[in-house]
């Protein structure tokens, strides 16, 4: 919700769940999106369906496909995005 909140705070509509697309919408406002954030968003987008739906994989359960290192990588990507949103939000000039 952080990316959507930032978009809405900038007066823009925010739809969907694809983090990479939400970052693209933020780039259209003139914000510079750091490339590592784009990569993190792509990484998290790739986890969205398999982590949410038990039949996303042809066999087994989603938890069988995840490792501690994959989880840590996803968590770091999420933290980076949240930190960037907070930094941008606090850097905006008020009315």
C-alpha positions in Angstrom: 0.0 0.0 0.0 3.0 2.3 0.4 3.4 2.9 -3.4 -0.4 3.4 -3.8 -0.4 5.8 -0.9 2.4 7.8 -2.4 0.6 7.9 -5.8 -2.6 9.1 -4.2 -0.7 11.6 -2.1 0.6 13.0 -5.4 -2.9 13.3 -6.7 -2.6 10.3 -9.0 -4.8 7.2 -9.3 -3.4 4.0 -8.0 -4.7 0.7 -9.3 -3.5 -2.9 -9.4 -1.1 -4.9 -7.4 2.0 -4.9 -9.7 4.7 -3.0 -7.8 6.7 -2.5 -10.9 3.8 -0.8 -12.7 3.1 1.3 -9.6 6.8 2.5 -9.7 6.4 3.3 -13.4 3.3 5.4 -12.5 5.4 7.2 -9.9 8.2 7.8 -12.5 5.6 9.5 -14.7 5.2 12.1 -11.9 8.8 13.1 -12.4 10.2 11.0 -9.5 13.5 9.2 -10.2 13.2 5.5 -9.4 16.5 3.9 -8.4 17.2 0.9 -10.6 17.6 -1.4 -7.5 14.1 -0.5 -6.5 12.8 -1.5 -9.9 14.6 -4.9 -9.6 13.1 -5.3 -6.1 9.6 -4.6 -7.4 10.0 -7.2 -10.1 11.2 -9.7 -7.6 8.3 -9.1 -5.3 5.8 -9.2 -8.2 7.1 -12.6 -9.2 6.2 -13.8 -5.7 2.7 -12.4 -5.6 0.7 -15.2 -7.2 2.7 -18.3 -6.0 2.7 -17.1 -2.4 -1.0 -16.3 -2.4 -2.6 -19.2 -4.2 -2.0 -22.9 -3.2 -2.4 -24.2 -6.7 0.0 -21.8 -8.4 2.6 -24.6 -8.7 2.0 -27.8 -10.7 2.7 -29.9 -7.7 3.2 -29.4 -4.0 2.6 -26.4 -1.8 4.0 -22.9 -2.2 6.1 -23.2 1.1 8.0 -26.1 -0.5 9.4 -23.8 -3.2 10.6 -21.1 -0.8 13.9 -21.0 1.0 15.2 -18.8 3.8 17.5 -16.9 1.3 14.6 -16.2 -1.1 12.5 -15.0 1.8 15.3 -12.7 3.0 15.8 -11.4 -0.5 12.1 -10.5 -0.8 12.0 -9.0 2.7 15.0 -6.8 1.8 13.3 -5.6 -1.4 10.1 -4.8 0.5 12.1 -2.8 3.1 13.9 -0.9 0.4 10.7 0.1 -1.3 9.1 1.2 2.0 12.2 3.2 3.0 12.3 4.9 -0.4 8.6 5.8 -0.2 9.1 7.3 3.3 12.1 9.3 2.1 10.2 10.7 -0.9 7.1 11.5 1.2 9.1 13.4 3.8 11.0 15.2 1.0 7.8 16.6 -0.6 7.1 20.2 0.0 3.8 21.0 1.7 1.2 23.4 0.3 
